[in-house]
Amino acid sequence: MTIVPAVMTLMGKSAWYIPKWLDKILPNIDVEGESITHKERNEE
């Protein structure tokens, strides 16, 4: 439980690196539903 946060702290921003080819393949998932609220605001 403490190893993953420690390694991510040591890696810094490189822990969040994702290759461009993989970013294109992965779907854009909106877990919290922010896109719905933006669409509703734009319709008003």
Secondary structure in CASP SS format (residue, H / E / C, confidence):
PFRMAT SS
TARGET T0000
AUTHOR 0000-0000-0000
METHOD secondary structure of the structure
MODEL  1
M C 1.00
T C 1.00
I H 1.00
V H 1.00
P H 1.00
A H 1.00
V H 1.00
M H 1.00
T H 1.00
L H 1.00
M H 1.00
G H 1.00
K H 1.00
S H 1.00
A H 1.00
W H 1.00
Y C 1.00
I C 1.00
P C 1.00
K H 1.00
W H 1.00
L H 1.00
D H 1.00
K H 1.00
I H 1.00
L C 1.00
P C 1.00
N C 1.00
I C 1.00
D C 1.00
V C 1.00
E C 1.00
G C 1.00
E H 1.00
S H 1.00
I H 1.00
T H 1.00
H H 1.00
K H 1.00
E H 1.00
R H 1.00
N H 1.00
E H 1.00
E C 1.00
END
